[in-house]
Amino acid sequence: MPESRSARGRSALAALLALLVVPAAARAQDCGIPAPEGRFAVLGGAGLVRHDFGDDATGRDFGGAGAWNPAGPLAFSAGYTFRDLEGTGADPSVVRAAAAYRLPALPFIGRLCIKAAAGATRFADDVDQTDVTTFAAPVGLVFGRSFAVGATATLTPYVSPHVIFATSDSRLFGFDLSASDTGIGAEAGVQALFSRFIGAATVWWNNLDESLGPTAFPPLQVALRVGLVL
Amino acid sequence: MKRSIAWLLAASALAACSEEPSAPAEQLYDCLFGNAHGLDVGQVATAEGAAGEGICVAAGEQDAQFVYIPFLARGSEGAKLSVEITGGGFAPVTGAPNAAVVPAGAARGALGPDARIAPPNDRFHHEFLRRERREFNTRLRPAAGPPPGGATGLYRDVAPAAVPTVGELITFNVSTSCDLPDLRTGRVRAVTDRAIIVTDTANPDGGFNADDLSFFGETFDTLVDPVAARHFGTPTDIDGNGRAIMFFTRAINELNPPDAESIVLGFFWNGDLFPRTEEPRFQACPTSNLAEMFYLLAPDPQGEVNGNVVPLDALRRIAVGTIAHEYQHLINAGRRMYVNNAVQFEDVWLNEALSHISEELVFYAASGLTPGMNVDLDKLFEQERYVDAFNRYVAQNFSRYSLYLESPDTASVVGEDATLETRGAAWAFLRYAADRAGRDDAEFFSALVNTGASGVANLGDVIGANALEWMSDWAVSVYADDAVADALPQFTQPSWNFRSILPALLQRQDFPLAAEPLTPGETTVVTLRGGSAAFRTFGVRAGQRAALVIDVDDGPPPDNLRGSILRVH
């Protein structure tokens, strides 16, 4: 009996690996845009962010996004999140948008995309001493690959190194702190598509100078989103 | 703020230029998006050195007012330190309590020193002590073995000397030089159990009569000496007469130049305790009078000496306070030389503070009031003797303290200069320290006098804590006491309600503390010396935050700058 159970386990693992290594049809998720080919998806989710303010302020993001993958190499996404920074005096609003262009598939690697995103944040107090607006734009490549999991599901891991430009137009406690910075960053994630349901788990990291303020792309962020394909 | 991850540096080609933000950006963003002090009324947050570079406070649910109090924690004044305070998020400072509280009864008169006599020339006194300490420290020598005065403080087992009799003439040196004597002749006018009262035979006409001089002697016996001996220690007795000599001499009047706006009331001179010939423990001071004695201003109703009128009645009222002051100096020096085996005299600021404490202790003994009662105007006016004792013994201390309050950033508790402000601050601080220490006054002050240590180190030994930190807390109490609800005990001054008494004493409608408001977006520079503090106020609206950035020489504050934030409202 023990050998039999072990053998069945090895068979199952082999089957799972076989499924994972079977490339699925090329999809826009390869570019980190959570919408299947030719479809529109709406997602909602939450995430954790960490800024370097104070003693590394942490917080949560809540929001929604839409992603559109028209037939062809282009895909788009846009969303809004409310950032609740723990124990702080300000909770900025965040909007983000991204566009990706899918290049031909590469052997052994999968899809290669060019992706550009933009995000803005804003916080203002009601006594006209603080008004912080930031704009950040990561531009880079996306390496992604989709794998069929079973008959109806697709799993798409990807990684996207990028350069990120940021600028802020900020008045803080009455001081003009407008500034700009350029840094490097990376986004990595995995998206899962099952029937009409789509899910995405994403990690962002960059080394932007936080003296710019709380950009749409904080130094460290993780997010989980789930949604429907329309 | 940019995270320094080594491997990222290799990617410097990508991680390109970073435009330098304006200086306080990091602290301001830290404040807006990071942690803030959410202080309740009366609470204080204190940070030292670089930890105090960025200060962030949150008002909470109600409008708030704060005061920022930087204190330079140095045991001596030293070089000035310019502190730049920049910040924002401030709302106007409005509601009470602020620095301009008007207490009930502020308009009451009758408080204050006698206006018929010019105020004491504290600058002379302080400079004198400073010079004296410098000179006589070099005349003390470390030596092994027991102190020359033994356990009793009696010098060399001297045989009891003959006590002078009334009418006897004695010659004293009145100069303060060990090399150049200035001899004056005095006549013994009264001898009591503990005092010998002598007047200069060359004093101006219209001086004290026999009753006045007997009064001084008896008051010394029954009030000053018991209080001083209990709190500072038994005086030495190098001349073996068992008494202190008080010499009312025109030599003091001569120290006051024509039309003097302030006058020298008297002094004690260390030289009189030194031997005239070399000894193992002491260098010689050939002009020494070899006596426990001090010198006092003589009445001069006609202004014979340099035209300065010294009314008899006025001097009669204040002389006992001067005697109490000088007597502490005498006890302090004598015990250091002959009992404590000290190789240095007390720092001038602490020596002065102890002498002003001596005056205050005589006030308590004369009035029947006690330390820790938070005496206010109403209390003082309960009985005439309270007011009388106040005016005789401590009104000048209050006046000096008020001068400190008017310029706390340029004055110093441990000031080496002869400022009135330093003496006012040092007295108020020492009273605060005694109250905070929670020990019996006699035990506390006696410990300060009966030691070989001096200054901040001496105080630190006695309180068992960092004396400079106590000074910093005291600076907070200068604002908080009797003005801020729920202030913690270390930020209060339990013995006096200065906010109640000072406006009445000064005949003004507000408390004289200089506490300037901060302006958002502007840099305020305060220049501190060691032992001095500044008071800068600001408001914060409900739900808002305010940020302060503290710079010194374009960098973070040095370790000895302690910044305290007090929520006052």
HADDOCK unambig.tbl for C-alpha pairs under 7 A between the chains (distance, minus, plus):
assign (segid A and resid 52 and name CA) (segid B and resid 1 and name CA) 6.73 0.50 0.50
assign (segid A and resid 53 and name CA) (segid B and resid 29 and name CA) 6.36 0.50 0.50
assign (segid A and resid 53 and name CA) (segid B and resid 30 and name CA) 4.57 0.50 0.50
assign (segid A and resid 53 and name CA) (segid B and resid 33 and name CA) 6.06 0.50 0.50
assign (segid A and resid 53 and name CA) (segid B and resid 34 and name CA) 5.15 0.50 0.50
assign (segid A and resid 54 and name CA) (segid B and resid 30 and name CA) 4.35 0.50 0.50
assign (segid A and resid 54 and name CA) (segid B and resid 31 and name CA) 6.92 0.50 0.50
assign (segid A and resid 54 and name CA) (segid B and resid 34 and name CA) 4.20 0.50 0.50
assign (segid A and resid 54 and name CA) (segid B and resid 35 and name CA) 5.87 0.50 0.50
assign (segid A and resid 55 and name CA) (segid B and resid 34 and name CA) 6.60 0.50 0.50
assign (segid A and resid 57 and name CA) (segid B and resid 33 and name CA) 6.98 0.50 0.50
assign (segid A and resid 57 and name CA) (segid B and resid 34 and name CA) 5.56 0.50 0.50
assign (segid A and resid 87 and name CA) (segid B and resid 35 and name CA) 6.41 0.50 0.50
assign (segid A and resid 88 and name CA) (segid B and resid 32 and name CA) 6.55 0.50 0.50
assign (segid A and resid 88 and name CA) (segid B and resid 33 and name CA) 4.91 0.50 0.50
assign (segid A and resid 88 and name CA) (segid B and resid 34 and name CA) 5.37 0.50 0.50
assign (segid A and resid 88 and name CA) (segid B and resid 35 and name CA) 6.00 0.50 0.50
assign (segid A and resid 89 and name CA) (segid B and resid 32 and name CA) 5.41 0.50 0.50
assign (segid A and resid 89 and name CA) (segid B and resid 33 and name CA) 5.89 0.50 0.50
assign (segid A and resid 89 and name CA) (segid B and resid 544 and name CA) 6.98 0.50 0.50
assign (segid A and resid 89 and name CA) (segid B and resid 545 and name CA) 6.71 0.50 0.50
assign (segid A and resid 90 and name CA) (segid B and resid 32 and name CA) 6.26 0.50 0.50
assign (segid A and resid 90 and name CA) (segid B and resid 33 and name CA) 5.95 0.50 0.50
assign (segid A and resid 129 and name CA) (segid B and resid 89 and name CA) 6.27 0.50 0.50
assign (segid A and resid 163 and name CA) (segid B and resid 14 and name CA) 6.94 0.50 0.50
assign (segid A and resid 172 and name CA) (segid B and resid 28 and name CA) 6.85 0.50 0.50
assign (segid A and resid 173 and name CA) (segid B and resid 87 and name CA) 6.95 0.50 0.50
assign (segid A and resid 173 and name CA) (segid B and resid 88 and name CA) 4.24 0.50 0.50
assign (segid A and resid 173 and name CA) (segid B and resid 89 and name CA) 4.61 0.50 0.50
assign (segid A and resid 174 and name CA) (segid B and resid 88 and name CA) 5.66 0.50 0.50
assign (segid A and resid 174 and name CA) (segid B and resid 89 and name CA) 6.92 0.50 0.50
assign (segid A and resid 174 and name CA) (segid B and resid 520 and name CA) 6.29 0.50 0.50
assign (segid A and resid 174 and name CA) (segid B and resid 521 and name CA) 5.24 0.50 0.50
assign (segid A and resid 175 and name CA) (segid B and resid 521 and name CA) 5.73 0.50 0.50
assign (segid A and resid 177 and name CA) (segid B and resid 21 and name CA) 6.34 0.50 0.50
assign (segid A and resid 177 and name CA) (segid B and resid 22 and name CA) 6.02 0.50 0.50
assign (segid A and resid 177 and name CA) (segid B and resid 25 and name CA) 6.39 0.50 0.50
assign (segid A and resid 179 and name CA) (segid B and resid 19 and name CA) 6.30 0.50 0.50
assign (segid A and resid 179 and name CA) (segid B and resid 21 and name CA) 5.64 0.50 0.50
assign (segid A and resid 180 and name CA) (segid B and resid 18 and name CA) 6.79 0.50 0.50
assign (segid A and resid 180 and name CA) (segid B and resid 19 and name CA) 5.73 0.50 0.50
assign (segid A and resid 181 and name CA) (segid B and resid 17 and name CA) 6.69 0.50 0.50
assign (segid A and resid 181 and name CA) (segid B and resid 18 and name CA) 4.65 0.50 0.50
assign (segid A and resid 181 and name CA) (segid B and resid 19 and name CA) 5.95 0.50 0.50
assign (segid A and resid 182 and name CA) (segid B and resid 15 and name CA) 6.25 0.50 0.50
assign (segid A and resid 182 and name CA) (segid B and resid 16 and name CA) 5.88 0.50 0.50
assign (segid A and resid 182 and name CA) (segid B and resid 17 and name CA) 6.33 0.50 0.50
assign (segid A and resid 182 and name CA) (segid B and resid 18 and name CA) 6.26 0.50 0.50
assign (segid A and resid 183 and name CA) (segid B and resid 14 and name CA) 6.83 0.50 0.50
assign (segid A and resid 183 and name CA) (segid B and resid 15 and name CA) 4.56 0.50 0.50
assign (segid A and resid 183 and name CA) (segid B and resid 16 and name CA) 6.52 0.50 0.50
assign (segid A and resid 184 and name CA) (segid B and resid 14 and name CA) 6.40 0.50 0.50
assign (segid A and resid 184 and name CA) (segid B and resid 15 and name CA) 5.67 0.50 0.50
assign (segid A and resid 207 and name CA) (segid B and resid 2 and name CA) 6.36 0.50 0.50
assign (segid A and resid 207 and name CA) (segid B and resid 3 and name CA) 6.55 0.50 0.50
assign (segid A and resid 208 and name CA) (segid B and resid 2 and name CA) 6.63 0.50 0.50
assign (segid A and resid 209 and name CA) (segid B and resid 1 and name CA) 6.18 0.50 0.50
assign (segid A and resid 209 and name CA) (segid B and resid 2 and name CA) 4.87 0.50 0.50
assign (segid A and resid 210 and name CA) (segid B and resid 1 and name CA) 6.16 0.50 0.50
assign (segid A and resid 210 and name CA) (segid B and resid 2 and name CA) 6.77 0.50 0.50
assign (segid A and resid 211 and name CA) (segid B and resid 1 and name CA) 6.96 0.50 0.50
assign (segid A and resid 211 and name CA) (segid B and resid 21 and name CA) 6.88 0.50 0.50
assign (segid A and resid 211 and name CA) (segid B and resid 25 and name CA) 5.85 0.50 0.50
assign (segid A and resid 211 and name CA) (segid B and resid 26 and name CA) 5.51 0.50 0.50
assign (segid A and resid 211 and name CA) (segid B and resid 29 and name CA) 6.84 0.50 0.50
assign (segid A and resid 213 and name CA) (segid B and resid 29 and name CA) 6.53 0.50 0.50
